[in-house]
Amino acid sequence: NAFRTDVYIRPLAYKAGRVMKVSLDGIRDGFALYAFPVGGYLPTDGLKAAVSSWRRVSDNALPARGKLTGAYINTSLAVDEVGGRGADEAIFLTDDGQVSEGGGANLFIVRDGWLITTPVTADILEGVTRDCLMTLAREQGLRVAERTIDRTELYVAEELFFSGTGAQVAPCVMVDGRPVGSGRIGPVARMLAERYFAIARGDDAAHPEWRAAVYQ
């Protein structure tokens, strides 16, 4: 499409039949792919987040590892709710009250010298950007852990940021009206964002497997 700017590419597999039934069996598959120019999905200069009263849909209800169109109603309800409280992004808890992820992005915190993100068993999408950031963090000598995060850890974390295809690396400076750390973007989030953007745009030759040329 002759784009020469940042774009979001969304592939969509769907069921295309006209049969009036709730079963997916026997209905033909369809596929669509579209791309559109996009700026930052979330603010990158320090966003405000809030914990939503809506819980993340459990993997026992809908497969969390799939980017399901129908599951976005869960995200929309949460984002609209916290938006009414002046927040830019929602934070989901799981059914058992542990931190899951953001409304449309994975979540990281920094505590006591560790970069911590919630495990894949916390009803999260196994994000590609999440994996990239963990790789970059380890390359920079940071200790990285995938473990359960309690809600109160959001309030005592030194840093907090979100990651995703659209969110990219989006630092958070406030949660539920409380400042995160110093209330400013932290050094770990800043370093990872700079490194990630340099590699993603080809300014840094590292990790060529993360990029595919679309024009010369």
Backbone as JSON Lines, residues from 0, in Angstrom:
{"i":0,"aa":"N","n":[0.81,-1.22,0.0],"ca":[0.0,0.0,0.0],"c":[0.84,1.27,0.0]}
{"i":1,"aa":"A","n":[2.13,1.12,-0.26],"ca":[3.04,2.27,-0.4],"c":[3.16,3.1,0.87]}
{"i":2,"aa":"F","n":[2.99,2.48,2.02],"ca":[3.19,3.21,3.27],"c":[4.67,3.52,3.46]}
{"i":3,"aa":"R","n":[4.94,4.69,3.99],"ca":[6.31,5.07,4.34],"c":[6.34,5.62,5.76]}
{"i":4,"aa":"T","n":[5.52,5.05,6.61],"ca":[5.42,5.5,7.99],"c":[5.06,4.3,8.85]}
{"i":5,"aa":"D","n":[4.99,4.49,10.17],"ca":[4.58,3.41,11.06],"c":[3.14,3.01,10.75]}
{"i":6,"aa":"V","n":[2.92,1.72,10.58],"ca":[1.57,1.23,10.33],"c":[1.28,0.06,11.27]}
{"i":7,"aa":"Y","n":[0.01,-0.16,11.47],"ca":[-0.44,-1.32,12.22],"c":[-1.02,-2.31,11.23]}
{"i":8,"aa":"I","n":[-0.54,-3.53,11.26],"ca":[-1.03,-4.58,10.35],"c":[-1.87,-5.55,11.16]}
{"i":9,"aa":"R","n":[-3.1,-5.73,10.73],"ca":[-4.0,-6.62,11.48],"c":[-4.51,-7.74,10.58]}
{"i":10,"aa":"P","n":[-4.04,-8.96,10.79],"ca":[-4.62,-10.12,10.1],"c":[-5.84,-10.6,10.89]}
{"i":11,"aa":"L","n":[-6.86,-11.02,10.19],"ca":[-8.09,-11.44,10.84],"c":[-8.61,-12.71,10.19]}
{"i":12,"aa":"A","n":[-8.62,-13.79,10.95],"ca":[-9.24,-15.04,10.51],"c":[-10.64,-15.1,11.12]}
{"i":13,"aa":"Y","n":[-11.61,-15.51,10.31],"ca":[-12.98,-15.48,10.81],"c":[-13.8,-16.58,10.15]}
{"i":14,"aa":"K","n":[-14.97,-16.82,10.69],"ca":[-15.92,-17.77,10.13],"c":[-16.89,-17.01,9.23]}
{"i":15,"aa":"A","n":[-17.02,-17.47,7.97],"ca":[-17.71,-16.67,6.96],"c":[-19.06,-17.24,6.53]}
{"i":16,"aa":"G","n":[-19.54,-18.26,7.18],"ca":[-20.8,-18.86,6.76],"c":[-22.02,-18.06,7.16]}
{"i":17,"aa":"R","n":[-23.16,-18.39,6.55],"ca":[-24.43,-17.73,6.86],"c":[-25.37,-18.64,7.62]}
{"i":18,"aa":"V","n":[-24.86,-19.76,8.08],"ca":[-25.71,-20.72,8.79],"c":[-26.12,-20.15,10.14]}
{"i":19,"aa":"M","n":[-27.4,-20.28,10.47],"ca":[-27.91,-19.76,11.74],"c":[-27.74,-20.81,12.83]}
{"i":20,"aa":"K","n":[-26.54,-20.84,13.42],"ca":[-26.28,-21.75,14.52],"c":[-25.1,-21.23,15.31]}
{"i":21,"aa":"V","n":[-24.92,-21.74,16.52],"ca":[-23.83,-21.25,17.36],"c":[-22.59,-22.13,17.26]}
{"i":22,"aa":"S","n":[-22.67,-23.24,16.57],"ca":[-21.51,-24.11,16.39],"c":[-20.63,-23.57,15.27]}
{"i":23,"aa":"L","n":[-19.32,-23.77,15.41],"ca":[-18.38,-23.39,14.37],"c":[-18.13,-24.52,13.38]}
{"i":24,"aa":"D","n":[-18.6,-25.69,13.7],"ca":[-18.35,-26.86,12.87],"c":[-19.03,-26.72,11.51]}
{"i":25,"aa":"G","n":[-18.26,-26.98,10.45],"ca":[-18.82,-26.98,9.11],"c":[-18.95,-25.61,8.47]}
{"i":26,"aa":"I","n":[-18.54,-24.55,9.14],"ca":[-18.62,-23.2,8.58],"c":[-17.27,-22.85,7.97]}
{"i":27,"aa":"R","n":[-17.28,-22.33,6.75],"ca":[-16.02,-22.08,6.06],"c":[-15.23,-20.96,6.73]}
{"i":28,"aa":"D","n":[-13.93,-21.02,6.54],"ca":[-13.04,-20.01,7.09],"c":[-12.88,-18.84,6.12]}
{"i":29,"aa":"G","n":[-12.65,-17.67,6.67],"ca":[-12.34,-16.49,5.88],"c":[-11.1,-15.81,6.44]}
{"i":30,"aa":"F","n":[-10.47,-14.99,5.63],"ca":[-9.27,-14.29,6.08],"c":[-9.22,-12.9,5.47]}
{"i":31,"aa":"A","n":[-8.87,-11.93,6.29],"ca":[-8.69,-10.55,5.82],"c":[-7.43,-9.99,6.47]}
{"i":32,"aa":"L","n":[-6.8,-9.08,5.77],"ca":[-5.62,-8.42,6.31],"c":[-5.65,-6.96,5.88]}
{"i":33,"aa":"Y","n":[-5.52,-6.09,6.86],"ca":[-5.5,-4.67,6.51],"c":[-4.44,-3.95,7.32]}
{"i":34,"aa":"A","n":[-4.01,-2.82,6.79],"ca":[-2.97,-2.02,7.43],"c":[-3.39,-0.56,7.39]}
{"i":35,"aa":"F","n":[-3.02,0.17,8.44],"ca":[-3.36,1.59,8.48],"c":[-2.29,2.34,9.26]}
{"i":36,"aa":"P","n":[-2.01,3.58,8.88],"ca":[-1.03,4.38,9.62],"c":[-1.49,4.56,11.06]}
{"i":37,"aa":"V","n":[-0.55,4.5,11.97],"ca":[-0.92,4.62,13.38],"c":[0.2,5.32,14.14]}
{"i":38,"aa":"G","n":[-0.19,6.17,15.04],"ca":[0.77,6.76,15.97],"c":[0.88,5.87,17.18]}
{"i":39,"aa":"G","n":[1.17,6.44,18.32],"ca":[1.25,5.64,19.54],"c":[-0.13,5.19,19.99]}
{"i":40,"aa":"Y","n":[-0.3,3.91,20.24],"ca":[-1.56,3.39,20.77],"c":[-1.78,3.92,22.17]}
{"i":41,"aa":"L","n":[-0.69,4.01,22.93],"ca":[-0.72,4.57,24.28],"c":[0.31,5.7,24.35]}
{"i":42,"aa":"P","n":[0.11,6.67,25.23],"ca":[1.12,7.72,25.4],"c":[2.47,7.11,25.8]}
{"i":43,"aa":"T","n":[3.54,7.65,25.24],"ca":[4.88,7.15,25.58],"c":[5.64,8.13,26.47]}
{"i":44,"aa":"D","n":[4.97,9.22,26.85],"ca":[5.64,10.22,27.69],"c":[5.2,10.13,29.15]}
{"i":45,"aa":"G","n":[4.62,9.0,29.53],"ca":[4.21,8.79,30.91],"c":[2.7,8.78,31.05]}
{"i":46,"aa":"L","n":[2.11,7.6,31.07],"ca":[0.66,7.49,31.12],"c":[0.15,7.23,32.53]}
{"i":47,"aa":"K","n":[-1.16,7.37,32.7],"ca":[-1.83,7.07,33.95],"c":[-2.64,5.79,33.76]}
{"i":48,"aa":"A","n":[-2.57,4.89,34.71],"ca":[-3.31,3.63,34.64],"c":[-4.16,3.47,35.89]}
{"i":49,"aa":"A","n":[-5.15,2.61,35.79],"ca":[-6.0,2.31,36.93],"c":[-6.45,0.86,36.85]}
{"i":50,"aa":"V","n":[-6.6,0.24,38.01],"ca":[-7.08,-1.14,38.06],"c":[-8.58,-1.14,37.81]}
{"i":51,"aa":"S","n":[-9.01,-1.95,36.87],"ca":[-10.42,-2.03,36.52],"c":[-11.17,-2.99,37.43]}
{"i":52,"aa":"S","n":[-12.45,-2.72,37.62],"ca":[-13.29,-3.66,38.37],"c":[-13.67,-4.86,37.5]}
{"i":53,"aa":"W","n":[-13.52,-4.72,36.18],"ca":[-13.74,-5.86,35.29],"c":[-12.52,-6.77,35.35]}
{"i":54,"aa":"R","n":[-12.75,-8.07,35.48],"ca":[-11.66,-9.03,35.52],"c":[-11.31,-9.5,34.1]}
{"i":55,"aa":"R","n":[-10.06,-9.88,33.92],"ca":[-9.63,-10.44,32.64],"c":[-10.38,-11.75,32.41]}
{"i":56,"aa":"V","n":[-10.88,-11.93,31.21],"ca":[-11.58,-13.18,30.88],"c":[-10.62,-14.35,31.1]}
{"i":57,"aa":"S","n":[-11.07,-15.33,31.85],"ca":[-10.24,-16.48,32.19],"c":[-9.94,-17.34,30.97]}
{"i":58,"aa":"D","n":[-8.77,-17.96,30.98],"ca":[-8.4,-18.89,29.91],"c":[-9.34,-20.08,29.86]}
{"i":59,"aa":"N","n":[-10.06,-20.34,30.94],"ca":[-11.05,-21.4,30.95],"c":[-12.35,-20.99,30.26]}
{"i":60,"aa":"A","n":[-12.49,-19.69,29.98],"ca":[-13.67,-19.19,29.28],"c":[-13.37,-18.91,27.81]}
{"i":61,"aa":"L","n":[-12.27,-18.22,27.55],"ca":[-11.79,-17.95,26.19],"c":[-10.28,-18.13,26.18]}
{"i":62,"aa":"P","n":[-9.72,-18.76,25.16],"ca":[-8.26,-18.97,25.14],"c":[-7.51,-17.63,25.18]}
{"i":63,"aa":"A","n":[-6.82,-17.39,26.28],"ca":[-6.11,-16.12,26.45],"c":[-4.95,-15.98,25.47]}
{"i":64,"aa":"R","n":[-4.42,-17.09,24.99],"ca":[-3.25,-17.05,24.1],"c":[-3.63,-16.69,22.66]}
{"i":65,"aa":"G","n":[-4.92,-16.6,22.4],"ca":[-5.39,-16.19,21.08],"c":[-5.87,-14.75,21.12]}
{"i":66,"aa":"K","n":[-5.59,-14.0,20.07],"ca":[-6.04,-12.6,19.98],"c":[-7.43,-12.61,19.38]}
{"i":67,"aa":"L","n":[-8.43,-12.9,20.22],"ca":[-9.79,-13.12,19.76],"c":[-10.56,-11.81,19.67]}
{"i":68,"aa":"T","n":[-11.17,-11.58,18.53],"ca":[-11.92,-10.34,18.33],"c":[-13.02,-10.18,19.37]}
{"i":69,"aa":"G","n":[-13.73,-11.26,19.67],"ca":[-14.82,-11.18,20.63],"c":[-14.37,-10.8,22.03]}
{"i":70,"aa":"A","n":[-13.12,-11.12,22.36],"ca":[-12.61,-10.82,23.7],"c":[-12.34,-9.33,23.89]}
{"i":71,"aa":"Y","n":[-12.33,-8.57,22.8],"ca":[-12.05,-7.14,22.93],"c":[-13.16,-6.38,23.66]}
{"i":72,"aa":"I","n":[-14.35,-6.97,23.78],"ca":[-15.39,-6.32,24.57],"c":[-14.94,-6.24,26.03]}
{"i":73,"aa":"N","n":[-14.22,-7.24,26.49],"ca":[-13.66,-7.23,27.85],"c":[-12.73,-6.04,28.03]}
{"i":74,"aa":"T","n":[-11.85,-5.84,27.04],"ca":[-10.92,-4.71,27.07],"c":[-11.67,-3.39,27.0]}
{"i":75,"aa":"S","n":[-12.65,-3.29,26.11],"ca":[-13.38,-2.04,25.93],"c":[-14.1,-1.62,27.21]}
{"i":76,"aa":"L","n":[-14.71,-2.57,27.89],"ca":[-15.4,-2.25,29.13],"c":[-14.43,-1.71,30.17]}
{"i":77,"aa":"A","n":[-13.26,-2.35,30.27],"ca":[-12.27,-1.93,31.26],"c":[-11.68,-0.56,30.93]}
{"i":78,"aa":"V","n":[-11.32,-0.37,29.66],"ca":[-10.7,0.9,29.26],"c":[-11.68,2.06,29.41]}
{"i":79,"aa":"D","n":[-12.94,1.84,29.04],"ca":[-13.94,2.9,29.19],"c":[-14.18,3.22,30.67]}
{"i":80,"aa":"E","n":[-14.17,2.18,31.5],"ca":[-14.38,2.4,32.93],"c":[-13.28,3.28,33.53]}
{"i":81,"aa":"V","n":[-12.03,2.91,33.31],"ca":[-10.94,3.67,33.92],"c":[-10.75,5.02,33.23]}
{"i":82,"aa":"G","n":[-11.16,5.1,31.96],"ca":[-11.11,6.39,31.28],"c":[-12.0,7.41,31.97]}
{"i":83,"aa":"G","n":[-13.1,6.94,32.54],"ca":[-13.98,7.83,33.29],"c":[-13.35,8.33,34.57]}
{"i":84,"aa":"R","n":[-12.27,7.67,34.98],"ca":[-11.52,8.11,36.17],"c":[-10.26,8.87,35.79]}
{"i":85,"aa":"G","n":[-10.13,9.2,34.51],"ca":[-8.99,9.98,34.06],"c":[-7.76,9.19,33.71]}
{"i":86,"aa":"A","n":[-7.9,7.87,33.59],"ca":[-6.75,7.02,33.27],"c":[-6.65,6.77,31.77]}
{"i":87,"aa":"D","n":[-5.42,6.54,31.32],"ca":[-5.17,6.25,29.9],"c":[-5.28,4.77,29.59]}
{"i":88,"aa":"E","n":[-5.02,3.92,30.58],"ca":[-4.98,2.47,30.35],"c":[-5.51,1.74,31.57]}
{"i":89,"aa":"A","n":[-6.16,0.61,31.29],"ca":[-6.69,-0.24,32.36],"c":[-5.68,-1.31,32.73]}
{"i":90,"aa":"I","n":[-5.75,-1.75,33.97],"ca":[-5.0,-2.92,34.43],"c":[-6.01,-3.96,34.87]}
{"i":91,"aa":"F","n":[-5.91,-5.15,34.31],"ca":[-6.79,-6.25,34.66],"c":[-6.2,-7.07,35.8]}
{"i":92,"aa":"L","n":[-7.08,-7.57,36.66],"ca":[-6.74,-8.62,37.6],"c":[-7.36,-9.92,37.11]}
{"i":93,"aa":"T","n":[-6.79,-11.04,37.54],"ca":[-7.36,-12.34,37.22],"c":[-8.52,-12.62,38.18]}
{"i":94,"aa":"D","n":[-9.2,-13.72,37.97],"ca":[-10.32,-14.08,38.84],"c":[-9.88,-14.26,40.29]}
{"i":95,"aa":"D","n":[-8.61,-14.64,40.51],"ca":[-8.14,-14.82,41.88],"c":[-7.46,-13.56,42.44]}
{"i":96,"aa":"G","n":[-7.57,-12.44,41.73],"ca":[-7.11,-11.17,42.27],"c":[-5.67,-10.82,42.01]}
{"i":97,"aa":"Q","n":[-4.97,-11.62,41.21],"ca":[-3.59,-11.28,40.86],"c":[-3.57,-10.41,39.59]}
{"i":98,"aa":"V","n":[-2.48,-9.68,39.41],"ca":[-2.36,-8.83,38.23],"c":[-2.26,-9.7,36.98]}
{"i":99,"aa":"S","n":[-2.99,-9.32,35.94],"ca":[-2.92,-10.03,34.66],"c":[-2.09,-9.22,33.66]}
{"i":100,"aa":"E","n":[-2.69,-8.18,33.1],"ca":[-2.01,-7.34,32.11],"c":[-2.81,-6.07,31.91]}
{"i":101,"aa":"G","n":[-2.39,-5.25,30.96],"ca":[-3.13,-4.04,30.64],"c":[-4.34,-4.34,29.78]}
{"i":102,"aa":"G","n":[-5.08,-3.3,29.43],"ca":[-6.26,-3.51,28.61],"c":[-5.92,-4.1,27.25]}
{"i":103,"aa":"G","n":[-4.85,-3.6,26.64],"ca":[-4.43,-4.13,25.35],"c":[-2.94,-4.28,25.25]}
{"i":104,"aa":"A","n":[-2.3,-4.58,26.38],"ca":[-0.84,-4.65,26.4],"c":[-0.37,-5.47,27.6]}
{"i":105,"aa":"N","n":[0.79,-6.07,27.47],"ca":[1.41,-6.76,28.6],"c":[1.98,-5.74,29.59]}
{"i":106,"aa":"L","n":[2.25,-6.2,30.8],"ca":[2.66,-5.3,31.89],"c":[3.98,-5.76,32.49]}
{"i":107,"aa":"F","n":[4.84,-4.8,32.78],"ca":[6.11,-5.03,33.46],"c":[6.22,-4.09,34.66]}
{"i":108,"aa":"I","n":[6.89,-4.56,35.71],"ca":[7.28,-3.67,36.8],"c":[8.77,-3.87,37.08]}
{"i":109,"aa":"V","n":[9.37,-2.9,37.74],"ca":[10.74,-3.01,38.22],"c":[10.71,-2.91,39.74]}
{"i":110,"aa":"R","n":[11.3,-3.91,40.4],"ca":[11.37,-3.92,41.87],"c":[12.69,-4.53,42.3]}
{"i":111,"aa":"D","n":[13.39,-3.84,43.19],"ca":[14.6,-4.37,43.83],"c":[15.59,-4.97,42.83]}
{"i":112,"aa":"G","n":[15.78,-4.29,41.71],"ca":[16.76,-4.73,40.73],"c":[16.28,-5.8,39.78]}
{"i":113,"aa":"W","n":[15.0,-6.14,39.84],"ca":[14.42,-7.16,38.95],"c":[13.43,-6.52,37.99]}
{"i":114,"aa":"L","n":[13.45,-6.96,36.74],"ca":[12.39,-6.66,35.79],"c":[11.42,-7.82,35.85]}
{"i":115,"aa":"I","n":[10.17,-7.54,36.19],"ca":[9.19,-8.6,36.46],"c":[7.98,-8.43,35.55]}
{"i":116,"aa":"T","n":[7.53,-9.52,34.98],"ca":[6.3,-9.51,34.2],"c":[5.44,-10.7,34.6]}
{"i":117,"aa":"T","n":[4.15,-10.59,34.41],"ca":[3.25,-11.66,34.82],"c":[3.45,-12.9,33.95]}
{"i":118,"aa":"P","n":[3.2,-14.08,34.5],"ca":[3.43,-15.32,33.75],"c":[2.33,-15.56,32.72]}
{"i":119,"aa":"V","n":[2.61,-16.46,31.79],"ca":[1.63,-16.76,30.74],"c":[0.39,-17.44,31.32]}
{"i":120,"aa":"T","n":[0.47,-17.92,32.56],"ca":[-0.68,-18.54,33.21],"c":[-1.6,-17.51,33.87]}
{"i":121,"aa":"A","n":[-1.3,-16.21,33.71],"ca":[-2.12,-15.16,34.32],"c":[-3.15,-14.61,33.32]}
{"i":122,"aa":"D","n":[-3.61,-15.47,32.42],"ca":[-4.62,-15.1,31.42],"c":[-4.16,-13.97,30.51]}
{"i":123,"aa":"I","n":[-2.87,-13.97,30.16],"ca":[-2.33,-12.91,29.3],"c":[-2.17,-13.41,27.87]}
{"i":124,"aa":"L","n":[-2.07,-12.46,26.95],"ca":[-1.64,-12.78,25.6],"c":[-0.12,-12.93,25.62]}
{"i":125,"aa":"E","n":[0.38,-13.99,25.02],"ca":[1.83,-14.2,24.98],"c":[2.43,-13.26,23.94]}
{"i":126,"aa":"G","n":[2.69,-12.04,24.35],"ca":[3.06,-10.98,23.44],"c":[4.44,-11.13,22.83]}
{"i":127,"aa":"V","n":[4.55,-10.83,21.54],"ca":[5.84,-10.84,20.85],"c":[6.74,-9.73,21.38]}
{"i":128,"aa":"T","n":[6.17,-8.53,21.56],"ca":[6.96,-7.42,22.09],"c":[7.44,-7.72,23.5]}
{"i":129,"aa":"R","n":[6.6,-8.36,24.28],"ca":[6.99,-8.79,25.63],"c":[8.23,-9.66,25.58]}
{"i":130,"aa":"D","n":[8.26,-10.63,24.69],"ca":[9.42,-11.51,24.56],"c":[10.66,-10.72,24.13]}
{"i":131,"aa":"C","n":[10.48,-9.78,23.2],"ca":[11.61,-8.96,22.73],"c":[12.21,-8.17,23.89]}
{"i":132,"aa":"L","n":[11.36,-7.56,24.71],"ca":[11.86,-6.74,25.8],"c":[12.58,-7.58,26.85]}
{"i":133,"aa":"M","n":[12.09,-8.78,27.11],"ca":[12.79,-9.64,28.06],"c":[14.17,-10.02,27.52]}
{"i":134,"aa":"T","n":[14.24,-10.28,26.22],"ca":[15.53,-10.59,25.59],"c":[16.48,-9.41,25.71]}
{"i":135,"aa":"L","n":[16.01,-8.21,25.39],"ca":[16.86,-7.02,25.46],"c":[17.31,-6.75,26.89]}
{"i":136,"aa":"A","n":[16.41,-6.96,27.84],"ca":[16.77,-6.73,29.25],"c":[17.88,-7.67,29.69]}
{"i":137,"aa":"R","n":[17.76,-8.93,29.32],"ca":[18.81,-9.9,29.7],"c":[20.13,-9.55,29.03]}
{"i":138,"aa":"E","n":[20.08,-9.08,27.79],"ca":[21.31,-8.69,27.1],"c":[21.99,-7.51,27.78]}
{"i":139,"aa":"Q","n":[21.2,-6.69,28.46],"ca":[21.75,-5.55,29.18],"c":[22.14,-5.9,30.62]}
{"i":140,"aa":"G","n":[22.06,-7.18,30.95],"ca":[22.48,-7.63,32.27],"c":[21.44,-7.52,33.36]}
{"i":141,"aa":"L","n":[20.19,-7.25,32.99],"ca":[19.13,-7.15,33.98],"c":[18.63,-8.54,34.38]}
{"i":142,"aa":"R","n":[18.23,-8.66,35.61],"ca":[17.6,-9.89,36.07],"c":[16.12,-9.82,35.71]}
{"i":143,"aa":"V","n":[15.62,-10.88,35.07],"ca":[14.25,-10.89,34.56],"c":[13.5,-12.06,35.18]}
{"i":144,"aa":"A","n":[12.28,-11.81,35.62],"ca":[11.46,-12.86,36.23],"c":[10.04,-12.81,35.66]}
{"i":145,"aa":"E","n":[9.5,-13.98,35.38],"ca":[8.09,-14.13,35.06],"c":[7.44,-14.76,36.27]}
{"i":146,"aa":"R","n":[6.64,-13.99,36.98],"ca":[6.03,-14.5,38.21],"c":[4.74,-13.74,38.5]}
{"i":147,"aa":"T","n":[3.99,-14.27,39.47],"ca":[2.77,-13.61,39.91],"c":[3.09,-12.24,40.49]}
{"i":148,"aa":"I","n":[2.27,-11.27,40.15],"ca":[2.4,-9.92,40.69],"c":[1.14,-9.6,41.5]}
{"i":149,"aa":"D","n":[1.33,-9.23,42.76],"ca":[0.2,-8.84,43.61],"c":[-0.22,-7.41,43.27]}
{"i":150,"aa":"R","n":[-1.48,-7.09,43.56],"ca":[-1.97,-5.74,43.27],"c":[-1.15,-4.68,43.99]}
{"i":151,"aa":"T","n":[-0.81,-4.91,45.25],"ca":[-0.09,-3.88,46.0],"c":[1.31,-3.64,45.44]}
{"i":152,"aa":"E","n":[1.85,-4.6,44.7],"ca":[3.16,-4.37,44.08],"c":[3.1,-3.27,43.03]}
{"i":153,"aa":"L","n":[1.92,-3.05,42.47],"ca":[1.78,-1.95,41.52],"c":[2.05,-0.61,42.2]}
{"i":154,"aa":"Y","n":[1.73,-0.54,43.5],"ca":[1.85,0.72,44.23],"c":[3.23,0.94,44.82]}
{"i":155,"aa":"V","n":[4.01,-0.12,44.94],"ca":[5.36,0.02,45.52],"c":[6.45,-0.22,44.48]}
{"i":156,"aa":"A","n":[6.06,-0.46,43.24],"ca":[7.05,-0.68,42.18],"c":[7.85,0.59,41.92]}
{"i":157,"aa":"E","n":[9.11,0.39,41.54],"ca":[9.96,1.53,41.19],"c":[9.64,2.03,39.78]}
{"i":158,"aa":"E","n":[9.23,1.11,38.91],"ca":[8.82,1.46,37.56],"c":[7.68,0.54,37.13]}
{"i":159,"aa":"L","n":[6.91,1.0,36.17],"ca":[5.86,0.19,35.57],"c":[5.71,0.64,34.12]}
{"i":160,"aa":"F","n":[5.61,-0.31,33.22],"ca":[5.36,0.05,31.82],"c":[4.62,-1.07,31.12]}
{"i":161,"aa":"F","n":[4.03,-0.71,29.98],"ca":[3.26,-1.65,29.17],"c":[4.0,-1.91,27.86]}
{"i":162,"aa":"S","n":[3.71,-3.05,27.25],"ca":[4.32,-3.38,25.97],"c":[3.32,-4.07,25.07]}
{"i":163,"aa":"G","n":[3.48,-3.87,23.77],"ca":[2.61,-4.52,22.81],"c":[2.9,-4.03,21.4]}
{"i":164,"aa":"T","n":[2.27,-4.65,20.42],"ca":[2.48,-4.25,19.03],"c":[2.08,-2.79,18.83]}
{"i":165,"aa":"G","n":[0.92,-2.42,19.37],"ca":[0.47,-1.04,19.27],"c":[1.06,-0.17,20.36]}
{"i":166,"aa":"A","n":[1.09,-0.7,21.6],"ca":[1.61,0.08,22.73],"c":[3.11,0.29,22.63]}
{"i":167,"aa":"Q","n":[3.81,-0.65,21.98],"ca":[5.26,-0.65,21.88],"c":[5.85,-0.67,23.29]}
{"i":168,"aa":"V","n":[6.46,0.41,23.74],"ca":[6.92,0.5,25.13],"c":[6.32,1.78,25.71]}
{"i":169,"aa":"A","n":[5.38,1.64,26.63],"ca":[4.64,2.78,27.15],"c":[4.81,2.87,28.67]}
{"i":170,"aa":"P","n":[5.68,3.75,29.16],"ca":[5.91,3.88,30.6],"c":[4.68,4.45,31.31]}
{"i":171,"aa":"C","n":[4.46,3.99,32.53],"ca":[3.35,4.44,33.37],"c":[3.92,5.2,34.57]}
{"i":172,"aa":"V","n":[3.39,6.38,34.85],"ca":[3.9,7.19,35.96],"c":[2.91,7.29,37.11]}
{"i":173,"aa":"M","n":[1.69,6.75,36.93],"ca":[0.7,6.82,38.0],"c":[-0.26,5.64,37.9]}
{"i":174,"aa":"V","n":[-0.56,5.01,39.04],"ca":[-1.54,3.92,39.11],"c":[-2.54,4.23,40.21]}
{"i":175,"aa":"D","n":[-3.8,4.24,39.88],"ca":[-4.86,4.52,40.85],"c":[-4.59,5.8,41.64]}
{"i":176,"aa":"G","n":[-4.09,6.81,40.95],"ca":[-3.84,8.09,41.59],"c":[-2.57,8.16,42.4]}
{"i":177,"aa":"R","n":[-1.8,7.06,42.44],"ca":[-0.55,7.02,43.19],"c":[0.62,7.1,42.21]}
{"i":178,"aa":"P","n":[1.64,7.9,42.51],"ca":[2.8,7.96,41.61],"c":[3.56,6.64,41.62]}
{"i":179,"aa":"V","n":[4.03,6.23,40.46],"ca":[4.89,5.05,40.36],"c":[6.33,5.51,40.56]}
{"i":180,"aa":"G","n":[6.98,5.0,41.6],"ca":[8.35,5.42,41.89],"c":[8.43,6.91,42.12]}
{"i":181,"aa":"S","n":[9.27,7.57,41.34],"ca":[9.46,9.01,41.46],"c":[8.35,9.8,40.78]}
{"i":182,"aa":"G","n":[7.46,9.09,40.08],"ca":[6.42,9.78,39.32],"c":[6.89,10.22,37.95]}
{"i":183,"aa":"R","n":[8.09,9.78,37.57],"ca":[8.64,10.09,36.25],"c":[9.06,8.79,35.56]}
{"i":184,"aa":"I","n":[9.28,8.86,34.26],"ca":[9.72,7.68,33.52],"c":[11.05,7.2,34.09]}
{"i":185,"aa":"G","n":[11.13,5.89,34.38],"ca":[12.31,5.33,35.02],"c":[13.4,4.95,34.03]}
{"i":186,"aa":"P","n":[14.6,4.71,34.52],"ca":[15.74,4.41,33.64],"c":[15.61,3.1,32.88]}
{"i":187,"aa":"V","n":[14.99,2.09,33.48],"ca":[14.87,0.8,32.78],"c":[13.91,0.93,31.6]}
{"i":188,"aa":"A","n":[12.75,1.53,31.84],"ca":[11.78,1.72,30.75],"c":[12.37,2.59,29.65]}
{"i":189,"aa":"R","n":[13.09,3.63,30.03],"ca":[13.67,4.52,29.03],"c":[14.72,3.79,28.19]}
{"i":190,"aa":"M","n":[15.57,3.01,28.85],"ca":[16.61,2.28,28.14],"c":[16.01,1.26,27.19]}
{"i":191,"aa":"L","n":[15.03,0.49,27.67],"ca":[14.42,-0.54,26.83],"c":[13.67,0.08,25.66]}
{"i":192,"aa":"A","n":[13.0,1.2,25.89],"ca":[12.28,1.86,24.8],"c":[13.25,2.34,23.72]}
{"i":193,"aa":"E","n":[14.34,2.97,24.13],"ca":[15.32,3.46,23.16],"c":[15.92,2.32,22.36]}
{"i":194,"aa":"R","n":[16.23,1.23,23.05],"ca":[16.84,0.08,22.37],"c":[15.83,-0.58,21.44]}
{"i":195,"aa":"Y","n":[14.62,-0.76,21.91],"ca":[13.58,-1.4,21.11],"c":[13.29,-0.61,19.83]}
{"i":196,"aa":"F","n":[13.09,0.69,19.95],"ca":[12.76,1.5,18.78],"c":[13.92,1.53,17.79]}
{"i":197,"aa":"A","n":[15.15,1.58,18.29],"ca":[16.31,1.59,17.39],"c":[16.38,0.3,16.58]}
{"i":198,"aa":"I","n":[16.11,-0.83,17.22],"ca":[16.15,-2.12,16.53],"c":[14.95,-2.26,15.58]}
{"i":199,"aa":"A","n":[13.76,-1.88,16.05],"ca":[12.55,-2.03,15.24],"c":[12.62,-1.22,13.96]}
{"i":200,"aa":"R","n":[13.26,-0.06,14.02],"ca":[13.33,0.81,12.84],"c":[14.6,0.59,12.02]}
{"i":201,"aa":"G","n":[15.45,-0.35,12.46],"ca":[16.64,-0.66,11.7],"c":[17.81,0.27,11.94]}
{"i":202,"aa":"D","n":[17.7,1.19,12.9],"ca":[18.83,2.06,13.23],"c":[19.92,1.29,13.96]}
{"i":203,"aa":"D","n":[19.53,0.19,14.58],"ca":[20.46,-0.72,15.24],"c":[20.35,-2.05,14.51]}
{"i":204,"aa":"A","n":[21.48,-2.6,14.09],"ca":[21.46,-3.82,13.26],"c":[21.19,-5.09,14.05]}
{"i":205,"aa":"A","n":[21.09,-4.99,15.36],"ca":[20.87,-6.18,16.19],"c":[19.52,-6.81,15.86]}
{"i":206,"aa":"H","n":[19.45,-8.11,16.07],"ca":[18.22,-8.9,15.91],"c":[17.53,-8.67,14.56]}
{"i":207,"aa":"P","n":[18.21,-8.96,13.47],"ca":[17.56,-8.82,12.15],"c":[16.35,-9.74,12.0]}
{"i":208,"aa":"E","n":[16.29,-10.8,12.8],"ca":[15.16,-11.72,12.72],"c":[13.86,-11.07,13.2]}
{"i":209,"aa":"W","n":[13.95,-9.93,13.84],"ca":[12.75,-9.23,14.3],"c":[12.17,-8.29,13.24]}
{"i":210,"aa":"R","n":[12.87,-8.14,12.13],"ca":[12.45,-7.18,11.11],"c":[12.27,-7.87,9.76]}
{"i":211,"aa":"A","n":[11.39,-7.3,8.94],"ca":[11.23,-7.75,7.55],"c":[11.06,-6.51,6.69]}
{"i":212,"aa":"A","n":[11.91,-6.36,5.68],"ca":[11.84,-5.19,4.81],"c":[10.56,-5.24,3.98]}
{"i":213,"aa":"V","n":[9.86,-4.13,3.9],"ca":[8.63,-4.06,3.11],"c":[8.77,-3.13,1.92]}
{"i":214,"aa":"Y","n":[9.84,-2.35,1.86],"ca":[10.15,-1.54,0.68],"c":[11.63,-1.22,0.69]}
{"i":215,"aa":"Q","n":[12.15,-0.9,-0.46],"ca":[13.57,-0.57,-0.61],"c":[13.75,0.94,-0.71]}
